[in-house]
Amino acid sequence: MSESIASDPVGLNRQSLERAAKTAIAATIAVLVSRLLRLPEAYWAAVTTMVVMQSTLGASLSVSVLRLIGTAIGALSGAILSIYFGLNVYAFGAAVFFLGILTAVSHLDRGAFRFAGITLAIVMLVVRDKSPWLVASHRFAEISIGIVVGLLLVLLWPERAAATDSSSPAEE
């Protein structure tokens, strides 16, 4: 094996095994916490945890609060719009545009806009027989659990200094 291949950070190595184990543990914890709280769609906590786990420690710390803010904005917007417009795709499209403007004017980053839009879509576009406020509160709780569990695992089990991540905070 050539030295360039041996030093290549891509591929199966200790860091990739550790990252896989850490992500699996975090996603499982997020699902278990969500189930313990009897949240109906615990998989959103796992999905969110996996998104957070793919960030470096610095990126995770800097964007987690913004992700929580975006999630809250998306859940609130989704609940209000669902009451007045139901599953209206045009109202949804207008809301996504408005969320983009709102997060930009509020000096929030793309991560906040992304999580606001994702949460809005989950709340507003999925047919349910429950109150939009209940659906929005469940999504906020599930996604927040995912963010918090992912962030805690990244803090408690940081990647080794030698491991590098090709993503940058700007991509988060």
N, C-alpha and C positions, 0 to 999 in steps of 0.2 A: 504494500500500500504506500503510495507516495505521501510525502509530508503535507502537501497542500490538501489532500483528501482527509488526512488524519486531523488536521486543524480546522477543517470546515465545520462551522457551527450548525449546519443543517445535517440531519440524519439522526440515527439512533446513537445516543450517547447518554452519559449520566444526567446532563441537564434536561434532555428531552424526556427521559424516564421520570425524573423528579417533577417536571412540569405536568406530565400526564397524571401522575399520582396525586399531585396537589390539586389539580383541576377536578379530578374524579371525586376526591374527598370533599372539596368545597361544594360541588354541585349536589352531592348526596346529602350533605348537611343542610343545604338550602331547601331541598325537597322535604327532608324530615322536619325541619322547623315549620315550614309552611303547612305540612300535614298535621303537625301537633296543634297548630293554630286553626285547623280545620278550614283552610283556604281552599276553594274549589278547583283552582287550576295551578297547582304547586309547580308544574313544569316551567312556568314563567320565572320562578325564582332560580331554577337550575339554569335556564337559558341566560338570564341576566348575570348570574355568577360566572358562567363561562366567558361572557364578554369581558367582565371585569378582570378575570384571571389572565387574559391575554395581554394585559397592559403591564408595563414595568411598574415598580413600586412608586417612582416619582409621578408617573402618569396617573396611576390609580388614585393616589392621594389628591392630586390636583383636579381630577375630573369627577370624583365620586360625589362630591357635594353638588356639582352642577348637574350630574345625572339625576340625583334626587330631586332637585328643583325642577328639572325638565319633566320628570315623571309626575310630580305634583301638578304642574301646569297642564300636562296632557290629560291626566285623570279628571281634573276639574273641568277643563274644556269639554272633554268627551261626555261627561255627565250632563252638563248644561245643554250642549248641542243635541244629545240624544233625546232629552226631554222635549225639546222644541222641534227637532227635525227628524228624529228616528234614524233610520239607516240611509239617509239621503247622501248619495255619493258626491253631489255638488257642494253641499254644506261641508262635507268632510274635506274636499279639495280646497275650499275657501279657508277652512280652519287651519289646514297645514300651511297654507300661504301666510295666514295671520300669525301662526306660531313662529314661523321663520322671521317675520318682521319684529314680533314681540321679543324674541330672544336676542336678535341683533341690537335692537334699541336698548335692551336691558344689559347689553355688554356680556351676554352669556355666550359660551362657545358652541361649536357645532354639536358637541356631545349632548348638551342640554336640549338643543333643537331636535336632535335625533331621538332622544328618549321621550321628549314631549310628543313627537309625531308618532312614534311606535305605540306609546300608551294611548294616545288619541285613537289610533286605528283599532287597537284591541278593544277599547271601550265602545267605540262608535260603530264599528262595522261587523261585529259578530252578533248574530241573532241570539237573544236571550229572553227569558221570560221574567227576569228579575228587574228590580228598580235600577235605573242608570247610576244612582248614587251608590248602591250596594256594589254593583259591578266595578265602578270606578275605585271605591275604597279597597275592594279585593285586589285589583290590579296594582294599585299603589303599594299595598302591603306586600304582595308577592314580589314585585320588582324591587322594592326597598330591601326586603330580606335578601334577595340575590346580591344587591350592591353591597350591603353590610357584610354578609358572609364572605363574599369575594375579597372585599377590602381587608377584612380581618385575617384571612388566610395569607394574603399577599404581605401584610404587615408581620404576621407571626412566623411566616415561612418564606422569607425573601429569597430571590434567586441569588446564586453565588455571583460574586463580582466578575468572574471570568465569563459568565453567560451574558450574551448580548441579545437584545431583542431588536428586530429590524423595524418595529413600529415606533413612531415618535409620538409625543404628546399631542402634536398638531393633528395626527391622524385619528386620535381617539375621539 
